[in-house]
Amino acid sequence: MPVNFCAMDFNMDFLPKACQSCHVSRADEEDGDDPVTSVVGMADDLTPKAPVDVPTLPPGQHMTVMLFGMTGSGKSGLGNLVAGQEIFKSADTTRSVTRMDSVLRYEAPDGSLVVLDTVGLGDTELGEEQVAMGIRDVCLSAPSGIDMIIYVMKLGRITDQCLARLIYVTQYLWGNESLLNLYVVVTCAPRYLQSQEAAFEWIQNQAEQDQRFSHLFMLVGQNPSRFVFVENPPIDKSSKWAGEIEAKRNLSYRSMFQSICDHPRDLVPPFTQAMMKQVQVAVKEEREELNEKQQEVARIQKELRERPKRRAKAASKPPGPKASTGPQEPASKAEAGYGNEPPSPTSPNSTSSLKSPGAEVSSRRVSLHGGAANEDDAANAKKGFRKNRMGTKDLHGALSQATAAVEEAQEKLQGKLEEVKNIQGFDQQADLAAKTALRDFGQALEGKPAPPPQHTLSQASIPSSTPSKGKSGIMNFGKKLFGFGKKDSSAGTATLSSGGMRNLMSMSAQSAEKTTQTGRPCLIFDWDDTLCPTWWIRAIMQPSLNRVDISSYSDVLHKQAGIMEECLRAAKALGTVDIVTLANPQWLEQSCKWLQCGGVDLKRLFDELQIQVHYAQIPRPEAVPSGTDVAVHAKKVCMTRIMDKYYGTNMQAHIHAMSIGDQAAEATALKEVLKDRQKKAWKRPLCKVLRLPEEPMLEDLGKSVQQVTKNLPSLVNRQDDFDTTTRSL
């Protein structure tokens, strides 16, 4: 089967309208066009307006995004959509986009977003020099690392060539650590864009039916939250379907940017390598200068966003007392324009409210001479006054000037990067990484045991020995793979054997598994009518205690307590055990005393097995989100604490939890807790639910708990989600 490597397109367009400070427009690009020859000017009127409810990046957050995929996958259109404008099309006419040999790099004027468009990496006719060039330029373009590596694929079946490219770029070229930053975007998927349930069902079906897709799913931790579905039809205002097209694009825009905002940057550090860190040190001075100018852009943007809010707030205030027609005594010396304190530019009586140019000059004099202690204070007062005095039109002008200053600083940084690029040792590191990746990848396809390297680009220095440059053997096969050497007569590219592909997938899976840190399963029991026969006690035993002594129930209570002990010990041998109950401590204490009549001290058993009891306190109604069941909310709070206790905030920890209880509340609570956790984990959490019958008689509960004990090992060992009952065991 032929291998047909194509260029990686790293689009840089994940900036919401609210955060955009520079309008670089981009015409729709046909996939396959060389984006290096690509950047056009402004065409905002041709692009859709972003939805009002699109999420935005937190203030001060900076994201670096790298987008790649096969020709025809819709990656360029996706970038245009998310940017809300057209970028990288025909000719480099935009100063905010810098060009290296194999990478186009865009950085927003406020520094909030960097997108790399890497050309040729993984192309059909790609040799060692081109791979090394791509490695070098990406490291130069993202010295602070890459937050999200996004693979774009079109809805449909994935081929061996697609999967081989993905494995090569992520695990062999960048290293296995890059999987923590990997996401998949599926284009041309309107049905799944509108229904998350249908999207997750499609992912599951594909993983079960298609071995290649199953492997791709494994590379993102079998985590459906790492998939984003979009539908991005081209804009055609003359079409009768223009409204529907706009709606689809808006939904896609929001879906894509939501995934960027949800990326747990606090848990997943940017993907970096030693070469990136070297660049970071080399350009420190230029980078700091650029950061300073970007902060000024961000400040002005914030002022422009907040000004309408302040005006609306001021307009909503009730009018003050009527002004007297006669002369009035100033309320303070400062208000009169003399004394030790200058008037505040933001106070109601500030002279900044004056509108005429003469009044503005006068107000500046008052601010400067009315109380500035020294020249520095005067300068600061003047500067602060001018910022507050600026009208909206003036702010837009200041924003243009600040953006131009950012572009100048970017050009200065680019010049420094060119100097770093020409350092011989830097190139040697890139050459070595390219040779190593091609060699190991070729070995895997030939069936030789060469697992994906764990630190391909993370080496701090150049090893003394380098791979052979011979034209035969492993290196020759690596060249054949990328379009050099023996060709397949039908396709014109090197063939990819099924055996080699199987071996590649096997080693890829073994290496990816090391990304996960597996802990003990977390087993969460309910108390009432799951372990303790609460319904039977309250309905049968407790009403009879005014006629008979508790000792008459000692035999049946002893049997039930023994069954409970056996179950808890079995559970503790398999994982961690916690009890979450809506009961209060007094009820648990009393029920344990009754069960102790049979001779089993359950409180002592809890201490021995280190089983913690969590009391899910029913909150006040106003503290519960609208539409949420109070019992579910209370149990969610406890279960969240349990997840924090055992798994913490470790992105690589594989959460494995099972709820065992008789009510829907604990099942729903666990599902919702793990759904939230899924967004902040690499590997999808395992969510298991085992339900017992409600309101059981004592004997029936004993049989159910015995079933749990018997089947617990097999249930814990299952590697899939389930929601089942003891009756079906």
N, C-alpha and C positions, 0 to 999 in steps of 0.2 A: 504494500500500500504506500502511495507516495506521501512524502512529507513536504509541505508547501508553506514554509514560514513566511509571515508577513510582517509589516512594520507595526510597531507599537505607537499608538496615538495617545499621548498623555494630555488630555484637554484640561484647560485651566479655568473652568468657568463656573465654579460652584459658589457664586456670590449672590446673595439675595438683593433685590432691588433696594431694600432699606439700607444695605451696607455698601452699595456701589457708590464709589466716589469718582469714577472716571468712566465715561461711556465710550468704550471701544466696541464697535459693532462688527458683526460677523455674518456674512451671507451664508446660506446653507451650502455646506461642503459635501460634495459627493465623496463617499468613502472610496479611498484609493487614490485621491488627489494627494500630492505631496504637500503636507501642511507647512513645510519649511518655506515654501514659496508663497506663503499665505497671509498676510494680515491686512485687513482693510479698514477704512475709516468709518465714519458715523452713519448709522442707519437705524436710529432708535424707532423711527416711525414704522419700520417694517417688522418690528419684533413685538411679541405679545406682552401685555402688561402682567406683572407678577401678581398672584393672588394676594389679597390683603392679609389673610391669616397665615402666611408663610412664616415658619419659625426663623429666628435669626441667631447668629452666633452670640454667645455671651460676650459682654464688653471685655475688651482686652485679649480675647482669645485669637490665636493665630493658627491657621490650618494650611497644610501643604498636601495637595491632592495630585495623584498620578493616575491617569486613565489610559488603559490599553485594551486592545481587542483586535479581532480579525477584520479584514476588509469587508465592508458590507454589513457590519454589525450595528451601525447607527451611532458610533461613538462620537463623531463630530457633531451630529445633530443634537445628541444628548448634551454635549458641552454648551452648544449655543442656547439650548432651552434653559438650562440651569442658570447660565449667565444672564439670561433675559436680553441678550444682544448677540451680535455676530462678531466672531474673533477668528484670527488666523486663516484668512481665505486666499488672497491672491498675491499680495506684495507687502513686504514689511514696511508699512507706513505709520506704524504706531510706536511712539517712543517708549510706552510702558511695557512693550514686549521686547525682550533682549534675545539675541540669537547667538548660539554657539554652533560648533560644527554639526552636532546631531541633536540639539535640544533647543526648543523655543521655551522661554521662561517668562511667565506673566506674574507680576506682583501688584496687587491692588495698592493704590496710593496710601491707604491707611495701614497697610501691612497686614490686614486681616486674612488675606488669602494669597497663596502661591499655587499656581498650576503649571505643571511641566508637560510639554508636548514633545515627547521623544520620538524622533523619526528614525525608522530603519532597524531598530533593535528587534531582532527575530525575523528579519526579512528573508525571503527565499534565497537570495544570492549573498547572504551575509557571511563574511569571513572573520577571522580573528581580529583584524585591525578595526573593523567596524564595530564589533562587540566591545573591544577595549575603548573605543571612542565613545560609545554610548555610556559605558560605566563611568568613564572620566567626567563626561559632561553632566550626567545626573548628579554626581557627587559635588561638582562645582555649583550646580544650580540649586541644590537643596542641602546646604551645609548643616542646617539645623535638623535634618531628617525629614521623613515622609510620614504623614499621619494616616493617609488612606491610599491603598493601592487598589484601584477599581478595575476589574476585568469586565468588559462589555461583551455580551453574546446575544445573538438574535434568538427569539423563541423558536425552539425546534430541537432536533437531536444533535448532540455534540459528537464530533468525529474524533478519530485517533489523532489527526493533525492538530485539531484545536486543543485537545487535552495535553499532547506532547509539548506544544508551545507554552501552555500555562505552567506545566511542571518545570520546564526549562527556565522560564523567566523568574518564577518565584523561588523554587527550591534550589536550583543549580546556579543561577546567575546571582540572585540577591541573597540567597541563603534561607534556611528553614525558618528563621526568626520572622521573616516577612509575612508569614501566614497569619500572624496575629493582627496584621493591618489590612488583610485581604477582604474585599467585598466583591459581589457579583451583581451586575445590573443586566436585567433581561429586557430587551427592547421589543417593540411590536407586540405588546401584550396588554391590549385594552381590557380584556375580561379580568385579568388578575390584578390590574391596576385598581379596579373598582371594588374588588372583594379580596380581603386578606385571607379569609377562610379558603376561598377557591385557589388562591396562590399557594398557600401552604399544602393544600391537597395535591396540587400539580407537582410541587417539589417532591412530596413523598412518593407519588406514583412514579415519577421519573427515576427517583433513586432506587425503587424496587424493580423497575423494568429495564433500566439501562445501566450497564456496568460502568460505562464512561461517566455518565452523569453522577452515578453513585460515588465515583472517585472524586469528581469535582466537589460534590457535597461534603465529602470528607475533608477536603482541603480548607473549607471554611468552618470546620468543627461540627458538621452536620447541623448547623445553626440556621434555621430559616430567616432569622432576623438579619442575616448577612446578605440576603437577597433583596433587591429592589426591582419592582416591575414598572415599566414606563411605556407610554404610547406617545410618540412624538411625530405626528403627521406634519408635513410642510405647511407653512402659512399660505393661504390663498383667500384673500379678502373678497374676491369676486365669486367664490364658490357659494352655493346655497347651503353648504354644510359648514360655513365659516364659524358659526356659533358653537357647533359641536366640536369642531377642531380646537377652538380656543379653550373649551371646557376640558378636553383631554390633555392639552398642553399644560393647563393650570394644575390639574390633578397630578400630572407627572412631575411638574416643577416642585410642587409641595412634597411629594413622596421622596424625591431625590434629595432635596435639601433637608428634610426631616432626618434622613439617615445620616447626613453629615453632622447635623447638630446632635444627634443621639450618640455619635461615636464617643466612647468613653476615654477621652484623651487623658483624664486624670488617672486612669487605670492602665492604659496602653500607651507607653511612651512612643514618640515618633521613631520609626525604623531608621537606624543610623549605622554607619560603618566607620572604620578608622580613617578612611580617606576623607569622609565628610568632616570629621573632627579636625583634621589637618587644615582643611579649607577654612573652617570656622575660626581657627587661630590666626591664619594668614590674613583674613579680611576683617579682623575685629574692629579696627579703627573706622573703616569705611561703613561697616554694618551699623556701628553705633551712631554715626552721623545720619545714616538713612533712617534709623529707628526714631531719632529725634524729630526729623521732618515728618515722618509718618504719624507721630503722635499729635503734631499740630493739625494735620489733616483730620485725624479722628476727633480732635477737640472741636473743630469747626463743624464737622458733620453732626456731632452731638448737639451743638448749639442750634443748628438748623432743625433738628428733629424735635427738640424740646421747646422751641419758641412758640409753636402753635398751642402746645399744651398749657404753657404759662398764660398765654393770651386768653384761652378758654377759661382757665381758672379765675383769672382776673375779672373776666366778663360775668362770671357766675356769682361774684361777691355782691352783696346788697350795696346800694349807693350810700355814700357817707353823708354827714350832716350838710345842710345847705351853707354855702359860703356867705359871710356877712357882706353887705354892700359897703360898709365903712371900713376904714383902716383898722388893722388888727395888730396886736402885739405879737412878735415872733415867739413861737413856743420855746425856742432855745437859741442860744447864741450861734450855734452851728447853722441853724436854719436861716439865720439872718446873714450868714456869710462871714462871720468872724469868730474868734475864739481859738481854742487849742485843737479842736477836732474838725476835720473836713467833712462836708456832707457826704453820706453814703450814696454811691451811684445807683443803688438799687432801692433806696428808701422812697416813700411816696413824695417826700419834699425835695428829692434830689434834683439838682439842676439838669440832670441828664434827660428830664422830660421836656426840656425846651427844644423847640424845633428849628428855629432860625439859625443860620450860620453864625451870626453875631452872638446869639445866646450860647451857642456851643463853645465859642472861644472864651466867653465870660465864665462859663461853668468850669472850663479847664483851669482858668486862673484861680478860681475859688478853690478847686481841688488841690492845686499845686501850692498855693500860698497860704491857704487857710490852716495849715497845721502839719505839713510834711516835716519830719524831724531833720532830714538831711536830703542830699541830692538823690541817693538811692531810693529813699522812700517816695520822693517826688516822682521819680521815673516810674516806679512801680504803680503809684497811684494813677499817673497819666496813662500808662499802658492798660491798667485794669479798666479805667474809665472808657477808653476808646473801644475796648472789646464790648463793654456793656452798651455803649452808645451806638454801635454799628446797627444799621438797618439790615433787613433781610437781603436787599440788593447788595449792600456792602459785604455781607458775609459770603455771598456767592462769588463776589470778586476776590475776596481773601482766599476762598477755597481754590479758585483757579490758580492763584499765585502759589499757594502751598503745594498744590498738585504739581505745578511746574518745578518747584524746588525739589520735590520727591524724585521727579524724572531725572533731574540733573544729578542727584545723589546716586540714583540707580546707574546712570552712565559711568559715574566715577567708580562705583563698585564693580561694574562690568569690566572696566579697564584693569582693575586689580585682579579680577578672576582670570583675565587673559594672561597676566603675568604668572599666576599660579599654574595655569594650564601648561605653560611652556617649561616648567621645572622638570628635568629629566627623571628624577626619582618618582615623581607623581605619575608620569606616564608608565613607568615600569611596573608600578603596583597595578594599574589598570590592565596592562598587558598580561601580567601573571594571573589575575582574576579571570580574564577572558579565556586564557589557555586552560586553566584548571576546570572551568565550567564546561568548556567544549569537550575536554578529555573525559571527564567523569560522565557526562551525558552520553557521549559516544560509547563508553564502556557499558553503560546500562542498556543501551539499545542493542549491543552485541551480545547481551546476556552475561556479561562479566560482573562480578560482585563489586560494584562501586556505588555505595549508597550516597544520596545527596549530601554534600558537605554542609556541616553545621555553621561554619564561619567563613564562607567563601570570600567575602569582602570585609571581614572584620579583623583581618590580620593587621597587627600594628606595624610590621616591617616586612621587607621582602626576604623570603627564605633564600638560602644560598643556592639551593638546587631548583631548577625549573623544568617543566615538562619538555619532552623532546619535541623538536620541530620537524621530525622526519615526515616524509610523504607517504609512509605506509603505516599500518597498524592503527592504533587508537586515534591519533591526531588526524590521520588521513580520513578515517571514518567520520570524525567530527566535521571535517570540511565537506565530505560527501553529503552529510545530513543537511547542510546549509547551501546546497546547490553546486558543490564542486565534486567532481568525480563521476562515477558511473551513474547513468541516468536510467530511469524506467522508460521504456520505449513508448508507452501509452501516455504517460503524464509528463515526462521530461524532467522529473525530479527524483531524488533518491528514494528508494523504497523503504518502507517501515514494516518490518516483519511482525506478525502477530505474537511470536515468541518474545521478541525484543520489547514489544509494547507491554506484554504481561509482566515481564521482569521489571520494566521501568515503573509500572504502577505498583508492583509489590514493594519495591524499595522506597518509592515515594510514600506509600502508606505507613511503612515502618518508621520512616523518618518523621512524618507528620505526627504520629502518635506520641513522639517525645515532647511535642509542644504541650501536651496535656499533663497536668499533675492530678493524679487520681487519689482521692481520699476515701475514707470509709463511708459506706452508705448511711444516710440519716433516716432513722425510723421514728415516726411521730405517731404516738398512740393517743386516742381519745380516752377519757376515763369512764364516763357514764355510759352504761350499756355497751361498752367495748371491752373493758376489763372488769369493771365493777357492775354487778347486777342491779343497777339503780331502780329501774322500773319495778322489778320484782320486790325489792326491799320496800319501796314506798307503797306499792299496791297490795302486796301480800303479807310480808313479814311485819312491817312497822305497825299496821293497824291491829295486829293480833297480839302485840306485846303487852297490852293491858289485860290479856287473858292468860297468856303462857309466858314462861321464862325464855330468855334468849338462848339458854343452853339447849333448848329443844331443837334449835336450828344448827347446832354446832357441827353436826356431821356434814350437812350439805354445804355449810359455809367453809368448812375445812377442805372439802373437795374442790370448791370453786377457787379458794385461795391457792391451793396447790397447782391448779391448772394455770392460774395467772402467773405464779412464780416460774413455772416451766416455760411459759411463753416469753416472759421477759428475759430469762436467762438465755434462751435460744436466740432472741433478737439481739441481745448484747454481744453474743459471740459473732454475729454477722455484721454489726455496725454500731453506730451510736444510737442511743435510745433516749427520747424525751416524751413527756406527757403534757398535752395541752388540753385544758379543760375550762369550760364556762362556769364550773362550780366554784364556790368560794372555799377558802382554806378550812373553814369549820366543817363543811360537809365532807371534804376529803378526810379530815381527821376522824370524824364520826364513822364514816363507812369503813375506814381501815380498822377501827376498833372492833366493829361488828365482825369483820372478816377474820380478825385476829382470834376470835373465839374458837376458831378451828385449829389454832396453834401456829399460824404463819404470821410473822410480824412484817407487814409490807413496808412500813416506814423504814425499818432497818434494812430491808432488801433494797430499797431505793438508794440508801446510803452506800451499801456494799457495791452495788452495780453502777454507782454514780449517775443515777437517773434523776434528772431535774424535772420538777413539776412546774409548769408555767400556767398561771391563772389569767385567763383571757377576760379581762374586765370589760363589761359592757359600757361603752362610753355614753356621754350625753348625746342626744339626737343631733344637736347642732355641731358636734365634733365629727360627725360621720358624713362623708361626701354624699351628695344627693344621688339617690338611686342605689345606694349600697346597703346590703343587709348588715345590721349591727353585729350579728353573731359572726358573720364572715369577716367584717372589719376587725373585730376583737381578736379573732384567731390569726388574721394576717399579721397583726402587730407582733404577736408571739412568735409566729413562724419566721418572720423576718429576722428577729433577734437570734433565733436558732441558726439560720443560714449564716448570719454574721459571725456567730460563735465558732462554727466549724469551718467555714470557707472564707470568711473575711472578705476583702476586696480584691482577692487574687484573680486576675483575668484568666489565668491558665488553669485554675482549679475546676475540675469537672464535678458539678453538683449532681448528686444522686440522692433523691429523697422519695420516701413513701409515706403516705397518710393511711392510717388504719383506724377506722371509726364507723359509727352507725348513721351519722348525719351528713347532709349535703354540705353543711357549713365548712367542715374541715377539708373536704375534697375541693370545694371552690376556692377556699383560702390558699391552699397549696398551689393550685394551678395559677392563680393570679400572682402569687409571690414569685414563682419560677418564670412566669411570663415576663415580669419586670426584670428579673435577674438575667434572662436570656439576652437582653440588649447589652449587658455589660460583661458578657462571657464570650470566650472564643468558641468553646464546644457547648452545644445545646444541652441544657440540664435534662436529666432523666426525671420524669414526673410520673409517679406510680400511685394509684389509688386502689385500696381494698376496702370494700364496704361490707359491714355486718348488718344483720336484720335489726329493724327498730323495735323497741319495746319487747324484748325477748323474755320468756320465762327463764328461770335459773338454769334448768337443765339444758334448754336450747342454747343459751349463751355459752355454757360450758363446752358444748359440742362445737360451736362456731370458733371459740378460742383454740380448741384442740386442732381444728382444721388449719387455722392460721399458723400454729406452731409446726405442723407437719409440712406445710407448703412454703413456709417462709424462705428456706434456702433456695428453692427454684425461682421464687418470685424475685428475690434479691439479685440472683444471677442473670435474670433477663436483661437484655440491653435495649429494650424498647419501652416506650410509654404504654401504660394500660390503665383502665378504669374498670374494675371488675368486682364481683361479689363472691362471698364465701360459698354461695349456693352453686356457683359455676366452677368451683375448684374440683 
